[in-house]
Amino acid sequence: MGMKRCYGWMLAMVLLLIILNLPVVTAYAATEQQSGEYVYTERNDGTVEITEYKGHTTANLKIPSTLDGKKVTAIGETVFMRRDELKTVTVPDGVQTIGSFAFAYCYNLKSVSLPNGLKDIARGAFNNCNMLTEPQIPETVTHVGSDAFTESGYDVAANYKNNTLYLNGWMIGASDKLTNVDSFQVAEGTVGLADDAFPSTNLTTLQLPASLCYIGEGAFINCSELKTVQLAANNTALAVQDNVLYNADKTCLYLYPRGKKESVYTAPSTLTTVAPYAFYCNDMIQSVSLPNSVTHIGNHAFASCSELVSAPLPTGLTSIGDCCFMYCYHLQNVTLPTGVTELPESVFQGCSELTEMILPVGLKSIGASAFYGCEKITAFTIPDTVNTIGDMAFKDCQALEQVKLPSTLKVIPAQAFDSCETLKSITLPSTLIKIEFGAFQDSGLKSVYIPDGVTEVEESAFKYSQLQSARLPEGLTAIRAHAFDGLPLEQVNIPSTVKVIELGAFSGAHFSTIKLPSGLQEIYPEAFSYCRQMTSITIPDGVTRLEESTFEECSALTSVQLPKNLKRIESFGFRQCRSLASITIPEGVTYMGSSVFDSCTALTSVQFPSTLKVMGDTVFYECKSLTNVILPDGLEQMGNLVFAYTTITDVSCPSELKKVGYNPFDQTPFAAAQTSQGIYWGDWIIGYENCEGNSVETVYIKDGTRHIADHVFAPTMAQGHNNYYMKYINLPESLESIGEGALAYNSFTTITIPKNVKVIDDYAFSNCHDLKKVTLSEGLLSLGEIVFTGCGNLTSINLPSTLQHIGSNAFIGTSIIEKQSGQEIQYVDKWVVASSGGGNLNIANGTVGICDYAFFNCTVGQITVPVSIKYMGNQCMGYKQSGDTISPYSGFKMVCYTNSAAHVYAKKYGVNYTLICNHQYETVTNKATISNDGQTYKKCATCGDVTDKTVIAKVSNITLSKNSYTHNGKVQKPAVIVKDSKGKMLENGTDYTVIYPNGMENVDQYTVKVILDGSNYSGSKSLTYNINPKGTIVSKVTAAKSGFKVIWRKQDKQTTGYEVQYSASSNFKKRNKTVLARKNSITSKSISKLIAKKKYYVRVRTYKIIKVNGENAKLYSNWSKAKSVTTKK
């Protein structure tokens, strides 16, 4: 731990790496690269920093010293964070920096080997490494970040001395007990103080040892009462003067104590650097004089010096740290030196008394929130050298009236001029390409000209400003959400390139008309809502859907041209457009949401398309001028009170209606004109006046009524559902459907559902407390959710065999639910209606259906579903809900039968399942062929299970009894022999068929085809045999000079010619010669140029030329008997 560590290069490192808190000047490549399991970035010096580890961590990790041949010098932030598998780590030589939280939360890490040469251990590097009990800090380290070893295995009470935690000469922390100590002496031998080394304390006096060399960033920021700093006399690295802490030669000021009471400070002329947090939070200092030799002021150096009025910046200053003068509320008269090229983030944030700021030529960047809350600055001239401005740089500059932006600026950052209420105008440079989120939000801007080249204006860019006119450039493709929301905007153009107008983009604007580009494709909710001066709008044909509240409360709107390709109009689309008198809804629209034209009080005419299928609730509610409509025959669904409080007198009922909400014509002349107690519309009963408040006990629905609309006989909400009026209702035989809540909250005791009813909708009989018996007829297909819930006295119900669906919670609170013993499964008749059980469940055999959501959120491990189940409700099992998210339950498995309803459900909903089967076997034969065995087996037609396999041997042995014959003028055909590979003889006519060719008497080659057939065999094979020509005999051989003459018997039937063969060998095995007589009429041949006085043997055979596959071929007879001859000299 020798003092040698305090000299030489130490001072340079202290100044550049620790005190200044400047960004490390080594630049990084723009892109990351991967080498094996490591991702890295390359620095300008050719070394690399590891930025990510993608491997499967082993217990013992040795980090490589090079990647792709490049030296590793840094481990980046969080690279190995939360790697529970790690037990030991070796950091290679050459690594100089370990980044923030690089190994944090490695709970099982026991040992780390750090290299000599390591210089920086950043904040939280080994935080929460609970098993790391003996970490080491190499002697070369010059900086230790805050909490580097907090909550590690070393951070335990036994290692604290004098309420302080030391590690290899570094003070890395202190306990809360230090809070109540007035005076504290750092232990001798300590070479460095980690960042934030001292907790919040009441220390007034601090004694520093001779060994101390390194002062961490913000080491004393919590020492709010510190007044006196004492330094050991023989310390050669540091100096103290008037309780102010410097380095030895007083070029760097580390600490001006927070408890120091003087209001004026003059720095020594030797000073070049003010360290981070040097004057932090000193609320007494009012004036600071720094010599012009100062080039660097660290981050937070004067932050929260609430009484600081004067701190002239030295002319030699070149860099200022983050938040340097933040919240210096009384700071005035700041002049930025020309050497400053970067203003970091929050540098003057909250300096509310600053009235002027001249930015020097040469300035390149202004950081985020740099002048946030500088409430008295009225003007900024930003030099052309500035190319980047940070988010919120000028936010809440409430007196700002003028801003000159640099001519090269490309981006106006997020909230840059947010809440600049007095900023009335601004000229945007022609180089601009983007205006970010909330850039001019809540500003005083009255007009803006956005130059060509801007392709993006982000969300809320001008929201709640005072814009009256705006020019938007060609090239914009979208108007983002709330970009011009809440403005008194009177004039604006939408460029032809815009495809999308997002949420609330022009909500509340003051223009009377606006032209939408022909290429527009999407308009989001509330895009033009509350544009109360807008009188007309034409929506381009590319828009297929109008979202919620798109034109809500455009109260002056008189003309609307809807696009011809429109498909849907969502809820509140034109609600309270009180001047709109007519509307034509184009063909192709299928859906109108709730309250689309609600309170359009001037509306007199509506043209509906034939394609309309669905109308939501209160679509034309309180359209008081609407007297007549013609609904399309194809309309299938109408919501509640669709035309309520209109003046409609008559309307035809569409023939395709399947669902009607509560009294669509409530409080209209049409409803008032009904003479009976029921309000009928076509074959629907849609209302019943006595259920509006007058008690009625008996109700008769007229014959011919096919449908009861929603909520017709239910007491209204205004009555609190506390009065149960009806004791009897007759349901006509013509009835086919009962709507949602139609008969809820009534007092009948029995109900019989007619045989033609197919659907009973949700809530239909809910809370009929006196209901005891329900008779359902065969033919019923569906019962809705909560349909009998709350019928506490219901003890009898039959579920018909035709029933295919029951909604969720259909029978809660009734007395008809039965539980399966030991299974926690609830049944009604043969249907599962609910379950509260866990573990593994078995549904009873004979059960035919499961209600919607029956096992929803049940932590069931496994459910076995019998094959008798035919109907599976929506998400009836295997699903759970967490917050607003519904998803498959990973711990669940269904056991079901192959191709059953449960199997289909499991595949549809992505539920884990295992298959079982009631086997239905069928015999399958794979026929044997010439080259392959066949087999017979039994296969289940349901699940594919195979059993009883038997091999059919391949038919590998098909031969002819003879392969050749000699021509005799008669038909000659061989027998066919067919055997399998095991020698079994197959039967002709049963296992195979033979096809012989025609002829079979002349000299030729003949093909016999064998076709395998029958139940066990397939395939075919062709075999050939020859009928060869008849031979001849040698009549005479006569010797001649060096030759001989041979004569043979003529054979001219079924021949082409002859072949003569002679040899010196009697067996004709060597030196054979062959000559031809090409006509069958030739009977002799002379042979010359032989060896004289040599014995030769001679033989002859016939041949015939035939066609084989279109090519010439020869068939030969046998050779004649040979004769010998000796040539003459």
C-alpha positions, 0 to 999 in steps of 0.5 A: 500500500506504499506511498509510491502509488501517489506519484507520477501518473496518479495526478493526471489520472485523478484530473482526467478520469475522476475529477472532471467527470468528463465523457471518456474521450475514446470513441466507439464504433457505431455498430456492435460485432459478435465473436462467439458468445460475446458482443463488443464495440471497437474503440478508435485505438483498436481495443474493444469493450464487451457490451453483452454476453450471449452464452450459457454461463458456466460456473467458472468463467474465464473472460477472453483477453482478445476477441477477433484478435483485438485486445479487450480493455473494458467490460461494459455495463450490466454485461454479466448482471444476474448470472446466478450460475457464476461462481468464479470469474477471471478477468484477463490482463489488459482490462482497465475498466469494469462498468456499472453493475457489470457483475451485480446480482450474481448471487452465487459468485464466490471469487473474482480475479482482477488483473493488475493494470485495472484502473476503474471499478464503476458504480455497483460493479459487484453489488449484491454478490452475496457470496463474494466474501473476499474481493480484491482491489488491485494496486493500479485502481484509481477509481471505485464507484459508489456501491461497488461492493454494497450488499456483497458477501464482504459488506457485513458488520464484521468487516466494518471498523470504526463504522467504516468499510475498507477494502485494500486501502479503499474506503468503500462505505460507512454505516448509518452509525456515522450519522451521529459522529461530529469528528471522524478520522479516515484510517491511516493506510487508506489510499482512496475514497470511493464515490459517495463514500460518506453517508448522510452525516452530521460530521463537522470535522474530518481528518485525512491520513498521509496515505490518501491519494484519490478522492472519489466523485461526491465523496462528501456530498452528504456531509452537510455540516462539514466545516473543518478539513484536516490533513496529515502533515506528511501527505504529499498528494493533497493540500488543505487551505482554509479548510478547502481540499485541493491536490498537492499543487492546488491545481484541482479543488476537491471540496469546499465544505457545505458547512463553511459559512463564508459567502465569498471565495477566491480560488488560488491562481494555480487552479485549473480544475474544479472537481465534481460536487466541489461546492454542491449544496453550499447555501452560504456561498454567494460569490466565487472567483475562479482564475482564468487558468481554470479549464474544467468544471466538473458535474454538479460542482455548484449545483443547488448553491441556492444563494450563489449570485456571481460566478464568472466563468474563466476565459480559459474554460473549455468544459463544464460538467452536467448539472454544474449550476443547476438550481442556482436560483439567484445566479446572474451575469453568466458569460460563456467563454468562447472555448466552451464547445459543449453545454451538458445536460441541466447545466443551468436548469432552474437558474430562475434569475438568469436574464441573459445568456450569450452562446459563443460561436463555436458551441457545438451542442446544448444538452438536455434541460440545459436551460430548463426553467430559466424563467427570465431569459427573453432571447436566445441566439443559437450559433450556426455551429450548434448541431444538436440540442437536447430534450427539454433544453429550453422548457419552461423558459416563461419569458422567452420571446425570441429564438434564432435557431442554427441554420444547420439544425436537423432536429427540434428535440422533444419538449425543447420549447415546451411551456415557453408561453411568450414565444409567439413565433420562430423561424425553422431552418431549411435543414430541419428534418424532424420535430420531436415529441412535444417540441412546442407544446403549451408554447405561445406560438401563433404560426409556424412554417415547417420547411420542406425536408421535414418528414416527421412531426411527432406526437403532441409537437404543438399540443395546447399551443396558440397556433392559428396557422400552420404550413406543413411540408410535402413529404410528411406521411403521418400527422402524429397523435395530438400533434395539433390538439387543442389549438385555435388553429384556423388554417392548415394544409395537409400534404398530399403525402400524408397517409395517416392522421393519428389520435386527436391530431386536430382535436379542438381546431378552429378551421371551418374546412380542411382538405384531406389528401386523396392518398389518406388511408387511416384516421385515428380516434378523435382526430377531428373531434371538437372542431366546432367551426368545421362546416364540411368534410370530404373523406378520401376513398382510401379510408376504410374505417372511421374510428371512435369519436373521429368527428364527435361534437363538430357542431357546425358540420353540415356536409359529410362525404363518406368514402366509397370504400368505408366498411365500419363507423365506430362509436361516437363517430359524429356524435353531437354534430348538431348541424348535420341534416343528412347523411348517406352511408355508402355501400360496403359499410357493415357496422355502425358502433354505439352513438355514431349520430347520437344527438345530431338534432338537425338530422332529417335524412339517412340513407342506409347501405344494403350491406349494413349488418350491425347497429350498436346502441343509441346510434341515432339517440335524440336525433329529434328531427329524424322522422323516417328511415328505411332499414336494409333487409340484411340488417342482423343486429340492432342495439338498445334505444337505437332511434330513441327520442327521434320523431320516427312514425313508422319503419319496416322490420328487416327480414334478417334480424337476429338480435334486437336490443331494448326498445330501439324506438323508445319515446318515439311516435312509432312506439306511442302509436302501439295500441296494446301493452306490448310494443311490436315490430314485425315478428318481434316484441321490443318493449312492454309499457307496464314494465316501465314502472307499472305493476303487472302480474300476467303478460300475454304475448300475441301469437305469431311473435317469433322473437323477444328483444333484449330487456323487454320484460325486465324492470328498469335500472331506475326501479333498482331491480327490486320489484319482481312484478310478473308472475305469469307469462305465456310464450307463444308456440311461434317463439324462436328466441329470447333476448338478453335479460328479457325476463330477468327480475320477475316472479313467475315460479315455472316456465315452459320454453316452446319447442321452436325456441333455438336461443335463450340469450345472456341473463334472460331469466337471471334473478327470478327468485321465485322460479322453481322449475324450467322446462326446456324443449328439444330443439334448443341450441344455446343458453347464454351466460348467467341465464339462470344465475340468482334463481335461488329456488330453481330446483328442476331443469332439463337440458335437451339433447339438442343443446350445443352451448351453455354460457359461463356462470349460467346456474350460479346461485341455483339449487340444481348444481350437483358436485362430483364426489371428490372432484370439485366439478359442478354439473347440471344434468349432463353438462359441466357448469363450473369447477373450483378444484385443483390437482387432477380431475376426471369428468364423469363418463356420459357428460355431453358438454362443458360450459364457457369458462367452466375451469377458467382460472382453476389451477388444475394440473390435468383434466381427463375428458371422456369421449362422450363430451360433444361440446366444449365451451369457449376457453372452458379449460386450460386458461387463466387471467393475470391482470388484463391478460388472458393466456393458456395456463402452462401447468395444465394438460388435457387427456382426451380421445383422438378426434374428439370434441376435446381434441379439436378444442385443444388444437384450436386454443393451443392447450397442452394435451395427451391423447387416448383412444377407444380403438376401432380397428380396420384391416389394412394390407400393404401388398408385397411387390417383386422387390419389397415385402408387404404386410397386413395389420390392424389400424385404429380408424380414430387414433391410428394405433397399429397391431397384429402385423403380418409380413407378406414376403416379396415375390423375388423368384419369378422364372421360366422353365426354359429360356431357349428352344431350337426351331422345329416349326411348332409352337414352343412356350415355357412354363412360369414358376412364381415363388416368394422370397421364402420359397412359397409357390404362388398360385396362377389365377389367384396370386398372378396372371401370365400373358404369353405373346402371339406366335411362339413358333418362328425363330425370334425372342419372345416376352412373357409378362407376369402380373402380380394381383389378388389381395396380397400382391402387386407389380409385374415382371417381364421375362424373355426366351428365344427360339433359335435357328436350327443348326447345320453340319460340316460336310467336308474340309479340303486342305489348300496351300496355306489354307483350306476349304470348308463345305456344310449342309444347306439350312435355309429355313428360318436362317439369315446366314452362317458363321464359320469358326476355325482355330489351332486349338481343338477346344477353340479357346485361343486364337479363334477366327470367325468369318461370315457367310451372309446368305443362307444359300452359301454352303462353302467358304475358302480360308487362306493366308494361314500357316502352312503345314498347320493343323486347324479345327473348323466348325459352323453354325447358323444365325438369324437377324431379328429385331429387339427393341427396334435394334438388330440382334442375332440368334444363333444355332448350336455349333456343328461338330468340328472337323480338322485339316492340315494346310499345305505348303 
